[in-house]
Amino acid sequence: MNKILNSKHYDLEERTFEFAKQCRKLIKEVPKTVGNFEDGKQLIRSSGSIHANYIEANESLSQKDYYYRVKVCRKETKESRSWLKLIDIENNPTLSNERANLIKETNELMKIFGAIIEKEKNR
């Protein structure tokens, strides 16, 4: 795969990094319950995996590997959305707004990763 630095790749790398960072910020603020502890650990893993797999995609050795990694990104994004929905924020409007923004970001990332995957299918 061509290793020329592409601004779109950089932007999506930065965007996935910021998403993972914001998920960690949310987890620090949610009520400390057993459920939130477990769901939060899973959210941290899946959100970080999106970023790590996108970096791996950009460093892939073949087109096949690139698209495989993007598919993993989409899968981890769906998983992150699920964990976000499960976290109990106890009717806190500020946390509710933060979570809604993160869920919106998962929807947008899934569309982006889906479009990349569709492009490969149509080749």
C-alpha positions in Angstrom: 0.0 0.0 0.0 1.2 3.5 -0.8 2.7 5.0 2.4 2.3 8.7 1.3 0.8 10.6 4.2 -2.7 11.5 3.3 -4.5 14.3 5.2 -7.7 12.2 5.3 -5.8 9.4 7.0 -4.3 11.8 9.5 -7.7 13.5 10.2 -9.3 10.1 10.9 -6.4 9.0 13.0 -6.8 12.2 15.0 -10.6 11.8 15.2 -10.4 8.2 16.5 -7.8 9.3 19.0 -10.0 12.2 20.2 -13.0 9.7 20.4 -11.0 7.3 22.6 -9.8 10.2 24.8 -13.4 11.6 25.2 -14.6 8.1 26.2 -12.0 8.0 28.9 -13.0 11.4 30.1 -16.7 10.3 30.4 -15.8 7.2 32.3 -13.9 9.3 34.9 -17.1 11.2 35.5 -19.8 8.5 35.7 -21.1 7.2 39.0 -18.8 4.5 40.5 -21.0 1.4 40.3 -20.2 -2.2 39.6 -22.0 -2.1 36.2 -20.3 1.2 35.2 -16.9 -0.1 36.2 -17.3 -3.2 34.0 -19.0 -1.3 31.1 -16.4 1.4 31.4 -13.5 -1.0 31.1 -15.1 -2.4 27.9 -15.7 1.0 26.5 -12.1 2.0 27.1 -10.9 -1.1 25.3 -13.2 -0.9 22.3 -12.7 2.9 21.8 -8.9 2.5 22.0 -9.1 -0.4 19.6 -10.7 1.8 17.0 -7.8 4.2 17.0 -5.2 1.4 17.2 -6.7 -0.5 14.3 -7.0 2.5 12.2 -3.3 3.2 12.7 -2.6 -0.4 11.8 -4.7 0.0 8.6 -2.6 2.9 7.5 0.5 0.9 8.1 -0.8 -2.2 6.4 1.3 -4.1 3.9 -1.6 -4.9 1.5 -5.0 -3.6 0.4 -6.5 -6.8 1.9 -5.0 -6.1 5.3 -6.1 -2.4 5.1 -9.7 -3.3 4.5 -9.6 -6.0 7.2 -8.4 -3.5 9.7 -11.1 -1.0 8.6 -13.7 -3.7 9.2 -12.3 -4.2 12.7 -12.6 -0.5 13.2 -16.3 -0.6 12.3 -16.9 -3.5 14.5 -15.2 -1.9 17.5 -17.2 1.3 16.8 -20.4 -0.6 17.0 -19.2 -2.2 20.2 -18.3 1.2 21.7 -21.8 2.5 20.9 -23.3 -0.4 22.8 -21.1 0.2 25.9 -22.0 3.9 25.8 -25.7 3.1 25.9 -25.2 0.7 28.8 -23.4 3.1 31.1 -25.7 4.4 33.9 -25.4 8.2 34.2 -28.2 8.5 36.8 -30.2 11.3 35.1 -27.2 13.7 35.0 -27.9 16.2 32.1 -24.2 17.0 31.6 -23.2 13.4 31.3 -26.2 12.6 29.2 -25.2 15.3 26.7 -21.6 14.0 26.7 -22.8 10.5 26.1 -25.2 11.6 23.3 -22.3 13.4 21.6 -20.1 10.3 21.8 -23.0 8.1 20.4 -23.4 10.6 17.6 -19.7 10.3 16.9 -19.9 6.5 16.8 -22.7 6.8 14.2 -20.6 9.1 12.1 -17.5 6.9 12.4 -19.5 3.8 11.4 -20.7 5.6 8.2 -17.1 6.6 7.4 -15.7 3.1 7.9 -18.7 1.6 6.1 -18.1 3.9 3.1 -14.4 2.7 3.0 -15.6 -0.9 3.0 -18.2 -0.3 0.3 -15.5 1.3 -1.9 -13.5 -1.9 -1.6 -16.6 -4.1 -2.5 -17.1 -2.0 -5.7 -13.5 -2.4 -6.9 
